[in-house]
Amino acid sequence: MSSRRHHVCSPAASPLEVDDLLREVLLRLPPLPSSLPRASLVCKRWRRLVSDPGFVRRFRLRHHSNPPLLGFFDRFDGLSFLPTLEAPNRVPRDRFSFQCPDRPRSLGCRDGLMLLFLRDRLQVLVWDPLTGDQHRVAIPAAFDTKRTLTNGAVLRAAGDAPHFRVALVVADGDDEKHIQALACVYSSETGLWGNLISTPVPYQASDSLYSIPTMVYTDDAVLAGGSLYWKLAGNMVGALEFDLEKQTLAVIRVPLHFYGQWKSFKVMRAEGGGMGFLVVSSSDYTAKLWKRKIDCQGVASWELGRTIELDKLLSLKSNEKGPLEILGFAEQNNVMFLWTVIGVFMIQLGSLEFKNLYNTMAFSYYHPFESVYSAGTCVSGGHDRAELLVNT
């Protein structure tokens, strides 16, 4: 009688017991400030994984295209930071403190970086609020002008590269009838500015006694479809388009009914992609979302996407109706900051969820800060980690 040897099979390991698989699970946590600090509390092994600098880089890279709106920087209050998330994801107000003795003018915030213009030093400054790093770059001579405003945008390099690009734009000329729009791009990888790009800005005749030369307005740039867009104001109201791939400039006219008395409008990324405009009217308390469409023959037209009845959405009483002003627009989260007589509202234009942030009679301008912030995930954690976990 033959004996049969029996083999005892060990049970298969759980996927969460394999570090590589667990990392993939943790990478899919929501990109909220409390996600990694909370995960680090599970056990020492999880803390070791989420504290690894390589993991944190992968986490930020994975969520680069859908970062949360952490808050905004107030241009006219020394770039003070105001958080907009609720606990436990609310970042401390003093976490992002900007220090610079040169009184710079802020140009915009994108990809977790802030771009500032140092008029007296003829430099731009790129500031990373998460790390505190500052990079100064001398500007090209063409942007050394006191006759008008210079604007610009900063963009991080693709992937995990530590480099960035700066695009500067200006509309300038000897008189209001002969204005040229100029653009130039700096690469931190090469340390050089590219070629100067230009296009004429059409002159728009007016019966007004007061005429202001066309200028690139001070709003943040909007990135849509591979191009950067800035609002144009003054003699001709419209938008300036800078195609990053083709390195070309174009001037876009807008219909007269987009602007005028009791209206506030901004360039935005249209729903479904491409460039659009957000027009808020104080006369009928509406927000209209317009999209620029180009047909097969290259002819451009404007299409109204949606109309939001702000008085009904915000339940404004008759004595609460007054001027409306767009203070900022968070491009990646599709959020508008709107000033009203009863407070500054943060409105998500897709879901129409809103929140009254605070009441103020002062107008300002907000640079929305959209970034993946993981706070402290080391063993000690630090002040930021402790504050984020107060309500965990």
Steps between C-alpha positions, in 0.01 A plus 500: 500500500661822383507801721405838358686804622275787589623860439364771721440815295566827671220751464551767233626829632251784512564768235540756779789295641705568185665842514483566126127422487429703813680799348271480197197500730627796702577696182126493427403679820325835440752786451385674819741641761388251768519182285864407557517614866194283572652203318821542700306436822393148399831334588876545477513324163245734342679798653829383349345467153317835489798685652735387224594805283469289186145404590405861576634606157293227332193602700532863392567402140199266484264774618667786315203544264234498775643685800273627777435870547693566821409868520613824343758777531366854536689729260419818693566362848867414471421164334350376824360148470139414579414127517169387351483129595326382814669301777679263500633622162518867590859622459620745770488863380864562588625189316567693176664825606666704226806703596656744254629855569464617137121561497427285195177494299340159480421375148342161555502161665513171308628144555566582865733790410455876534642747245588852611640805320777707661464833322800675660736208444371410151455140610230240536488281808365144508395396851410149612271543806540132598880511528561874535746491209538822299657536155578840350540557126599822319238601243569577130551866409172510303308470830681792664215745452327736740223592255289192555459182702695179452325173569606137485455139604714225648471132405672196647687269265330176402550192716707512816762742367579787739505758219248768407419743221403866526298671226502882508260713295449872452308731266702813426549767235577865431130590496164328546457448125825307462511235771694175472448197722830337596575162658812314604559170684772416752610143575665422833647189337710704255513821702414696186217709356366399160430716197281808533158444341272784393166576338317831438205590720215649293390853584133537582357847427296650781289813560614512862692806617722274708687227319740260670754313284439127479683311774533143624276498806624392844288181528665158523559329167280206402640186337265335251572271205876556506474881503522767769238774500500844660224758508562819298358829628506864400440616143428147380336246731570137422754229568861434411577140400851356523535158337775327700576239232492722191647796689250742344287785628145587395250767607140386556216749490197452724140613442400837645238343726773316693610817674374841603330656799392259776695213346808311612662241278800270496667264259438140604546144380167419336297197597606219268837664430622801309485865592195678634379799696319529830274807498333612825231767479384713793194615307327161488720302746609235253823327416527397136753244378601563139713277279699592192441259214687476169334328205663290225574815299679667791222748575463576872169556679374520858256252647316543831545188707310566822336782692514490881241709688716622785222670695309171521808287561623719787145582623567873486231721648415830333706699755796265443526572129778733397814500287660165411870457433705194404803498730665188361450177311647159590552343159556135593217488755261716292435727798413871495562741786220756490470820704150600613373747758437213743832319460756336274356180356695202368283339228575172322362565152435132422317378810389853603606427857597822677632636826502848647863543606481831684353849481709796384433835340846508340559388144811295438639243259559135585757259361347151557755248630432156349763249605557156651616563855588196709588685824735320738517122472819435691503337843489830686255652254548859610248780556329468159433130541367545853260776396369303202427203723311689769163373375614165367 
